[in-house]
Amino acid sequence: MRDLTAMQTPLTPSFPLLLSVAAALAPGLPSQQDPPLKARGALRVAEAGEHDRAERMTPVVRAVQKVADSVVSVYIQNAQLARRGQPAEEQGSGVVLDENGFVITNWHVAFPLLAFNGFTAQVKFRDGSAYAAKVLSSSPENDLALLQLELPPDTRVKPIEIGTSEDLMIGETVIAIGNPQGHANTVTSGVLSATGRSIKVRAPDNQVREYTGLLQTDAAINQGNSGGALLNIQGRLIGINNAMAMGAENIGFAIPIDKVREVFEQQLIGSGGDGAWLGLEVDEVEGALQVREVTSGGPADLAGVRRGDVLTAINETALRNKLDYARLLLTSPTNRPFALQLRRDGRALERSAQARTRSQLTIDALAGMTVEEIDRAADRELVEAMTRQFYAGSRMREFPLLSAVIRVTAIEQDGPAGSLGLAAGDVLLATTVLERDLFGRVRERELPIESLRGLAADLQAFAGRSVRIVIVRNGVKHDGQLDLRRLRR
């Protein structure tokens, strides 16, 4: 057969038409648009080329690829239960908010870390890398918690691109990504069904909580999706998945991202966090952190910080933005002064402030006492002694060592603690709470006090009422009813 390209005779206008008709009628002749076929075993497989992949690259695929490294799996683990052969791991999801390791998830996902001893968190990425994480702050009423990854030096993670939920349209495509049943980066898609929804759920602290203003979607949100991302078609975060309606199909809920941003800025890295409190607020002004407000009588005020000062560093750590400032306060120990580096009218200044935590402020406000947290590293002998005191009479042959103890350092004589007769040096060993068993019977349960955050939460739950408290003084246990003040709003 002669090569058509070598023919010297001009083709007539009808010849291309005849060729196209012949090609259409001959199934053995592949068109230029079809992928080449290759033999793989007994079957011939179509090999995907660039054109083929481009046709399959839908907006959903692009959105998922964009955020794949920013949605993580959260594993809550308990080594003690694992050693006993009991279920020891719970699963959830999270979203990376900044390159230094802030991760947002649901409060109910992080709850075991907040409520019980011996639980740890591990966050895993799509590429298999994993990092330990700790809870910096939480908001039970909004079902949100902020984690901090423990990243090696010079390690950065990829934050998600944050969108807005104020302009969402009913019926627009949404995408849910999470870790249901341990299957990392599982993707489902659907439409936005409604906004402004409310649900009531029994939370892990056994309280019935109502969450309002939620987004409703028919994208499948299953167990383990909690804390994961709800995206728009552009791959921007528009919500944090938090619930699937019990007994219903294809009804999922998410917290709108505008609400998440508000809680993040005002509570999780602001007044709701349990990091160091200096009593000052800062704004980003022309690339610098400027002091906007100084709380009268607070640590910064007592150190001589003024409104308008530029905060450049704390403890020799340079501060570039509000996130740097918040992270430093949330992660720094408060048992030593904070060295503040400032600029005022072009002059460099240094001031020293003794920070307090929100938990310390809450305990002081409710009980009228100042306390300190002493962990094993600081005084293992004291922690071991208090552990034996707590478990005395339990008939347990083995018991876990308390992680820390709480010791009174000062008492407001006219306050609740002073009225009970507490004194500096007393160790606050335990509180007693009321709980219902499976048969609805109310019983008392004595719980150890192992952290400032835990004590603050216990006292806050009984604000305006009495709580039974156990103390150890000179090696002897005492107990009594502590009449708490009400929290001021």
C-alpha positions as CSV (number, residue, x, y, z in Angstrom):
1,M,0.0,0.0,0.0
2,R,1.3,3.4,-1.0
3,D,2.0,6.1,1.6
4,L,-0.8,8.7,1.3
5,T,1.6,11.5,2.3
6,A,3.9,10.7,-0.6
7,M,1.2,11.1,-3.3
8,Q,1.8,13.9,-5.8
9,T,-1.8,14.0,-7.1
10,P,-3.9,16.7,-5.3
11,L,-6.8,15.3,-3.3
12,T,-10.3,16.2,-4.4
13,P,-12.6,17.9,-1.9
14,S,-14.6,14.8,-1.4
15,F,-11.7,12.6,-0.4
16,P,-11.5,13.7,3.3
17,L,-15.1,13.0,3.7
18,L,-14.7,9.5,2.4
19,L,-11.8,9.0,4.8
20,S,-13.8,10.1,7.8
21,V,-16.7,7.9,6.8
22,A,-14.4,4.9,6.4
23,A,-12.9,5.6,9.8
24,A,-16.3,5.7,11.4
25,L,-17.4,2.4,9.8
26,A,-14.1,0.6,10.6
27,P,-14.0,-0.3,14.3
28,G,-10.4,-1.5,14.1
29,L,-9.1,2.0,13.3
30,P,-8.6,4.0,16.5
31,S,-9.2,7.8,16.3
32,Q,-6.6,10.3,17.5
33,Q,-8.8,11.1,20.5
34,D,-8.9,7.5,21.9
35,P,-6.3,6.4,24.4
36,P,-3.9,3.7,23.1
37,L,-4.7,0.1,24.0
38,K,-2.0,-2.0,25.6
39,A,-2.2,-5.7,26.4
40,R,-2.3,-6.5,30.2
41,G,-2.8,-10.1,30.7
42,A,-5.9,-11.3,28.9
43,L,-7.4,-7.9,28.6
44,R,-6.5,-4.8,26.5
45,V,-6.4,-1.7,28.8
46,A,-6.8,1.9,27.7
47,E,-3.8,3.9,28.9
48,A,-4.8,7.3,30.2
49,G,-3.0,10.2,28.6
50,E,-2.8,13.9,29.5
51,H,-6.0,14.8,27.6
52,D,-7.8,11.9,29.3
53,R,-6.8,13.0,32.8
54,A,-7.7,16.6,32.0
55,E,-11.3,15.6,31.1
56,R,-11.6,13.7,34.4
57,M,-10.1,16.6,36.5
58,T,-13.4,17.9,37.9
59,P,-13.7,20.8,40.3
60,V,-14.2,18.3,43.2
61,V,-11.0,16.5,42.3
62,R,-9.1,19.9,42.2
63,A,-10.5,20.9,45.6
64,V,-9.6,17.6,47.2
65,Q,-6.0,17.7,45.8
66,K,-5.7,21.3,47.1
67,V,-6.4,20.4,50.7
68,A,-5.1,16.8,50.9
69,D,-2.1,17.8,53.1
70,S,-4.1,20.0,55.4
71,V,-6.8,17.6,56.7
72,V,-5.4,15.2,59.3
73,S,-6.5,12.2,61.3
74,V,-6.6,12.5,65.1
75,Y,-6.0,9.4,67.2
76,I,-6.7,9.6,71.0
77,Q,-4.9,6.8,72.8
78,N,-4.7,5.3,76.3
79,A,-1.7,3.1,76.9
80,Q,-3.1,1.7,80.2
81,L,-6.2,0.4,78.5
82,A,-4.2,-1.0,75.7
83,R,-2.1,-3.0,78.2
84,R,-5.3,-4.5,79.7
85,G,-6.5,-5.5,76.2
86,Q,-9.4,-3.0,76.3
87,P,-10.4,-0.6,73.4
88,A,-7.7,2.1,73.7
89,E,-8.1,4.3,70.7
90,E,-10.7,6.8,69.5
91,Q,-10.6,8.5,66.1
92,G,-11.5,11.9,64.7
93,S,-10.3,14.4,62.2
94,G,-8.7,17.9,62.2
95,V,-7.7,20.7,60.0
96,V,-4.3,22.5,59.9
97,L,-4.7,26.3,60.4
98,D,-1.1,27.5,60.3
99,E,2.3,26.3,59.3
100,N,3.6,26.0,62.8
101,G,1.0,23.4,63.8
102,F,-2.3,24.8,65.1
103,V,-4.9,22.2,64.4
104,I,-8.7,22.7,64.9
105,T,-10.9,19.8,65.8
106,N,-14.1,19.2,67.7
107,W,-14.2,19.5,71.5
108,H,-15.9,16.1,71.7
109,V,-12.9,14.5,69.8
110,A,-10.4,16.0,72.3
111,F,-12.6,15.4,75.4
112,P,-10.7,12.3,76.7
113,L,-7.5,14.4,76.8
114,L,-9.2,17.0,78.9
115,A,-11.2,14.8,81.2
116,F,-9.0,11.8,82.0
117,N,-5.5,10.9,82.8
118,G,-3.2,8.7,80.6
119,F,-4.6,9.8,77.2
120,T,-2.4,11.1,74.5
121,A,-3.0,12.4,71.0
122,Q,-1.3,11.6,67.7
123,V,-2.0,13.5,64.5
124,K,-1.3,11.7,61.2
125,F,-1.0,13.3,57.7
126,R,-1.8,11.7,54.4
127,D,1.9,11.0,53.7
128,G,2.1,8.9,56.9
129,S,4.0,11.4,59.0
130,A,2.7,11.6,62.5
131,Y,3.2,14.0,65.4
132,A,2.2,14.1,69.0
133,A,-0.3,16.9,69.9
134,K,-1.7,18.5,73.0
135,V,-4.8,20.5,73.7
136,L,-4.1,24.2,74.1
137,S,-7.7,25.3,74.7
138,S,-11.3,24.3,74.1
139,S,-14.8,25.6,73.9
140,P,-17.4,22.9,74.9
141,E,-20.3,25.2,74.1
142,N,-19.1,25.5,70.5
143,D,-17.7,22.0,70.2
144,L,-14.3,23.2,69.2
145,A,-10.8,22.5,70.5
146,L,-7.4,23.8,69.5
147,L,-4.4,21.4,69.3
148,Q,-0.7,22.2,68.9
149,L,1.5,19.7,67.0
150,E,4.8,19.0,68.5
151,L,6.9,19.6,65.4
152,P,10.6,19.0,65.1
153,P,12.7,22.2,64.6
154,D,12.3,23.8,61.2
155,T,9.4,21.6,60.3
156,R,6.4,23.3,58.7
157,V,3.0,21.9,57.8
158,K,0.6,23.1,55.1
159,P,-2.4,25.2,56.4
160,I,-5.7,25.0,54.7
161,E,-7.1,28.0,52.7
162,I,-9.9,29.5,54.8
163,G,-13.1,30.8,53.1
164,T,-16.2,32.4,54.4
165,S,-19.7,31.1,55.2
166,E,-21.6,34.3,54.9
167,D,-22.2,34.0,51.2
168,L,-23.1,30.3,51.0
169,M,-25.9,29.3,48.6
170,I,-28.4,26.6,49.3
171,G,-27.8,23.8,46.7
172,E,-24.1,24.6,46.1
173,T,-21.7,21.7,46.0
174,V,-19.9,21.0,49.2
175,I,-17.2,18.4,50.0
176,A,-16.5,16.7,53.4
177,I,-13.1,15.2,54.2
178,G,-12.3,13.3,57.3
179,N,-11.2,10.1,59.0
180,P,-14.3,7.9,59.3
181,Q,-13.6,4.5,60.9
182,G,-9.9,5.2,60.6
183,H,-9.9,5.5,56.8
184,A,-7.8,8.7,56.4
185,N,-8.7,11.4,53.9
186,T,-12.1,9.9,53.0
187,V,-14.0,12.2,50.6
188,T,-17.7,12.6,50.2
189,S,-19.6,15.3,48.3
190,G,-23.1,16.6,48.2
191,V,-25.0,19.9,48.4
192,L,-25.5,22.5,51.1
193,S,-29.1,21.6,52.3
194,A,-29.7,24.4,54.8
195,T,-28.1,27.0,57.1
196,G,-29.0,28.1,60.6
197,R,-29.9,24.6,61.8
198,S,-29.9,23.6,65.5
199,I,-29.4,20.2,67.1
200,K,-29.4,18.7,70.6
201,V,-26.9,16.0,71.5
202,R,-25.7,14.2,74.6
203,A,-22.1,15.3,74.9
204,P,-19.3,13.1,76.3
205,D,-19.5,15.0,79.6
206,N,-23.0,13.6,79.9
207,Q,-24.6,17.0,79.4
208,V,-27.3,17.6,76.8
209,R,-25.9,20.4,74.6
210,E,-27.6,22.4,71.9
211,Y,-25.5,23.7,69.0
212,T,-27.1,26.4,66.8
213,G,-26.4,28.1,63.5
214,L,-25.1,25.0,61.9
215,L,-24.7,24.1,58.2
216,Q,-26.7,21.1,57.0
217,T,-25.5,19.0,54.1
218,D,-26.3,15.6,52.5
219,A,-22.6,14.8,52.1
220,A,-22.0,11.7,54.2
221,I,-20.5,12.6,57.6
222,N,-19.8,9.4,59.5
223,Q,-18.2,8.5,62.8
224,G,-14.6,9.7,62.7
225,N,-15.4,12.6,60.3
226,S,-15.9,14.9,63.4
227,G,-13.4,17.8,63.3
228,G,-12.8,17.3,59.5
229,A,-13.2,19.9,56.8
230,L,-16.3,21.0,54.9
231,L,-15.1,22.6,51.7
232,N,-16.7,24.6,48.9
233,I,-15.9,23.8,45.2
234,Q,-12.9,26.1,45.3
235,G,-11.2,24.0,48.0
236,R,-11.7,26.6,50.7
237,L,-12.7,25.7,54.3
238,I,-16.3,26.7,54.9
239,G,-17.1,24.6,58.0
240,I,-15.9,22.0,60.6
241,N,-17.9,18.8,60.5
242,N,-19.3,17.9,63.8
243,A,-22.4,15.7,63.7
244,M,-24.5,13.2,61.9
245,A,-28.2,13.2,62.7
246,M,-29.0,10.0,64.7
247,G,-31.5,7.8,62.9
248,A,-31.4,9.8,59.7
249,E,-29.7,9.3,56.4
250,N,-27.7,11.9,54.5
251,I,-28.2,14.6,57.1
252,G,-24.9,15.9,58.4
253,F,-24.0,19.1,60.2
254,A,-21.0,21.4,60.3
255,I,-20.0,24.5,62.2
256,P,-19.8,27.5,59.8
257,I,-16.2,28.8,59.3
258,D,-17.2,32.4,60.3
259,K,-18.3,31.0,63.7
260,V,-15.1,29.0,63.9
261,R,-13.0,32.1,63.2
262,E,-14.8,34.0,65.9
263,V,-14.4,31.3,68.5
264,F,-10.7,30.8,67.5
265,E,-9.8,34.4,67.9
266,Q,-11.9,35.3,70.9
267,Q,-11.7,32.1,73.0
268,L,-9.3,29.5,71.7
269,I,-6.3,31.9,71.4
270,G,-7.9,34.6,73.5
271,S,-9.6,34.7,76.9
272,G,-10.8,31.1,76.7
273,G,-7.3,29.6,76.5
274,D,-5.5,28.2,79.5
275,G,-2.1,29.7,78.6
276,A,-0.3,32.5,80.3
277,W,-2.3,35.6,80.9
278,L,-0.4,38.9,80.8
279,G,-3.3,41.3,80.8
280,L,-2.7,43.0,77.5
281,E,-4.2,42.9,74.0
282,V,-2.3,43.5,70.8
283,D,-3.1,44.4,67.2
284,E,-1.0,44.0,64.1
285,V,-0.1,47.5,62.9
286,E,2.2,48.0,59.9
287,G,3.9,44.7,60.4
288,A,4.4,45.0,64.2
289,L,2.5,44.0,67.3
290,Q,1.2,47.1,69.0
291,V,-0.3,47.0,72.5
292,R,-3.9,48.1,72.2
293,E,-5.1,47.6,75.8
294,V,-3.5,46.9,79.2
295,T,-5.6,45.5,82.0
296,S,-5.4,47.6,85.1
297,G,-3.7,45.6,87.9
298,G,-2.7,42.8,85.5
299,P,0.8,41.4,85.1
300,A,1.7,43.7,82.2
301,D,0.4,46.8,83.9
302,L,2.4,46.0,87.1
303,A,5.5,45.5,84.8
304,G,5.1,49.0,83.4
305,V,3.8,48.1,79.9
306,R,1.8,51.0,78.3
307,R,-0.8,51.2,75.6
308,G,0.9,52.0,72.3
309,D,4.1,50.1,73.1
310,V,5.4,47.8,70.3
311,L,5.9,44.2,71.5
312,T,8.9,42.7,69.6
313,A,9.7,39.5,71.6
314,I,8.9,37.5,74.7
315,N,11.6,35.4,76.3
316,E,13.9,36.2,73.3
317,T,11.4,34.7,70.9
318,A,10.6,37.1,68.1
319,L,6.9,37.8,67.4
320,R,5.8,38.4,63.8
321,N,2.0,38.3,64.3
322,K,-0.9,37.7,66.6
323,L,-0.6,33.9,66.1
324,D,3.0,33.9,67.2
325,Y,1.9,35.9,70.3
326,A,-1.0,33.6,71.1
327,R,1.1,30.4,70.6
328,L,3.8,31.6,72.9
329,L,1.3,32.4,75.7
330,L,-0.5,29.1,75.2
331,T,2.7,26.9,75.3
332,S,5.0,28.7,77.8
333,P,5.3,27.7,81.4
334,T,4.0,30.2,83.9
335,N,6.2,29.4,86.9
336,R,8.8,31.9,85.8
337,P,8.7,35.6,84.8
338,F,8.2,36.6,81.2
339,A,10.9,38.8,79.7
340,L,9.1,41.3,77.5
341,Q,11.1,43.2,74.8
342,L,9.4,46.4,73.7
343,R,9.8,49.6,71.7
344,R,8.5,52.9,72.9
345,D,9.0,56.1,71.0
346,G,11.9,54.5,69.1
347,R,13.7,53.3,72.3
348,A,14.2,49.6,73.2
349,L,12.9,48.6,76.6
350,E,12.8,45.4,78.6
351,R,10.2,44.5,81.2
352,S,9.5,41.4,83.4
353,A,6.0,40.2,84.0
354,Q,4.8,37.3,86.1
355,A,2.0,35.7,84.1
356,R,-1.0,33.9,85.4
357,T,-3.2,31.3,83.7
358,R,-6.9,31.5,83.1
359,S,-7.3,28.5,85.3
360,Q,-5.5,30.3,88.2
361,L,-7.7,33.3,87.7
362,T,-10.9,31.1,87.8
363,I,-9.7,29.3,91.0
364,D,-8.9,32.6,92.7
365,A,-12.2,34.2,91.7
366,L,-14.4,31.2,92.8
367,A,-12.5,29.9,95.9
368,G,-10.3,32.9,97.0
369,M,-7.0,31.0,96.9
370,T,-3.8,30.9,94.9
371,V,-2.5,27.5,94.0
372,E,0.4,26.0,92.0
373,E,0.7,22.8,90.0
374,I,3.6,20.5,90.9
375,D,4.4,17.7,88.4
376,R,6.6,14.6,88.8
377,A,9.6,16.3,87.3
378,A,9.4,19.1,89.9
379,D,8.8,16.9,93.0
380,R,8.3,13.2,92.3
381,E,8.5,12.3,96.0
382,L,5.5,14.6,96.8
383,V,3.5,13.2,93.8
384,E,4.2,9.6,94.9
385,A,3.2,10.4,98.5
386,M,-0.1,12.0,97.4
387,T,-0.8,9.1,95.0
388,R,-0.6,6.7,98.0
389,Q,-2.9,9.0,100.0
390,F,-5.5,9.1,97.2
391,Y,-5.6,5.3,96.8
392,A,-5.3,4.4,100.5
393,G,-8.0,2.0,101.4
394,S,-8.9,1.1,97.8
395,R,-7.4,-2.4,98.1
396,M,-5.8,-1.9,94.7
397,R,-2.4,-3.7,94.5
398,E,-1.3,-1.4,91.6
399,F,-2.4,2.1,90.8
400,P,-1.3,4.8,88.3
401,L,1.0,7.6,89.5
402,L,-0.7,10.9,89.6
403,S,0.6,13.2,86.9
404,A,0.8,16.2,89.2
405,V,-0.6,17.7,92.5
406,I,-2.0,21.1,93.4
407,R,-0.7,22.9,96.4
408,V,-2.1,26.1,98.0
409,T,0.3,29.0,98.1
410,A,-1.9,31.8,99.4
411,I,-5.4,32.2,100.9
412,E,-7.8,35.1,100.9
413,Q,-8.9,35.0,104.5
414,D,-12.4,36.3,103.9
415,G,-12.9,34.1,100.9
416,P,-14.4,30.6,100.6
417,A,-11.1,28.8,101.1
418,G,-10.3,31.0,104.2
419,S,-13.7,30.3,105.6
420,L,-13.2,26.5,105.3
421,G,-9.8,26.8,107.1
422,L,-7.5,26.0,104.2
423,A,-3.9,27.3,104.6
424,A,-0.8,27.7,102.4
425,G,1.0,24.4,102.1
426,D,-2.2,22.3,101.9
427,V,-2.4,19.9,99.0
428,L,-5.7,19.7,97.3
429,L,-6.1,16.0,96.7
430,A,-9.5,15.3,95.4
431,T,-13.0,16.5,94.7
432,T,-16.3,14.5,94.9
433,V,-18.8,14.7,92.1
434,L,-22.3,13.2,91.7
435,E,-23.0,10.9,88.8
436,R,-25.7,8.5,87.6
437,D,-25.0,4.8,87.0
438,L,-26.6,2.8,84.2
439,F,-29.7,2.3,86.3
440,G,-30.2,6.0,87.0
441,R,-29.0,5.8,90.6
442,V,-27.0,8.8,91.9
443,R,-23.7,8.0,93.5
444,E,-20.7,10.0,94.7
445,R,-17.3,9.5,93.0
446,E,-14.0,10.9,94.3
447,L,-11.7,12.2,91.5
448,P,-8.1,13.2,92.0
449,I,-7.0,16.8,91.3
450,E,-4.1,16.6,88.9
451,S,-4.0,19.9,87.0
452,L,-5.0,23.6,87.4
453,R,-7.2,23.2,84.4
454,G,-9.0,20.2,85.9
455,L,-9.5,22.0,89.3
456,A,-10.8,25.1,87.5
457,A,-13.3,23.0,85.5
458,D,-14.5,21.2,88.6
459,L,-15.0,24.5,90.5
460,Q,-16.6,26.1,87.6
461,A,-19.2,23.3,87.3
462,F,-20.2,24.0,91.0
463,A,-20.0,27.8,90.8
464,G,-22.4,29.4,93.3
465,R,-22.8,26.0,95.2
466,S,-20.7,23.8,97.5
467,V,-18.2,21.2,96.4
468,R,-16.7,18.5,98.7
469,I,-12.9,18.8,98.7
470,V,-10.2,16.5,100.2
471,I,-6.9,18.0,101.3
472,V,-3.7,16.6,102.8
473,R,-2.0,18.6,105.6
474,N,1.1,17.3,107.3
475,G,0.4,13.8,106.0
476,V,-3.2,13.7,107.2
477,K,-6.3,13.7,105.0
478,H,-9.1,16.1,105.8
479,D,-12.3,16.9,103.9
480,G,-15.0,19.6,103.9
481,Q,-17.5,21.6,101.9
482,L,-16.1,24.5,99.9
483,D,-18.8,27.2,99.3
484,L,-17.9,28.7,96.0
485,R,-18.7,32.2,94.7
486,R,-20.6,32.8,91.5
487,L,-18.7,33.7,88.4
488,R,-18.9,37.3,87.5
489,R,-20.0,38.0,83.9
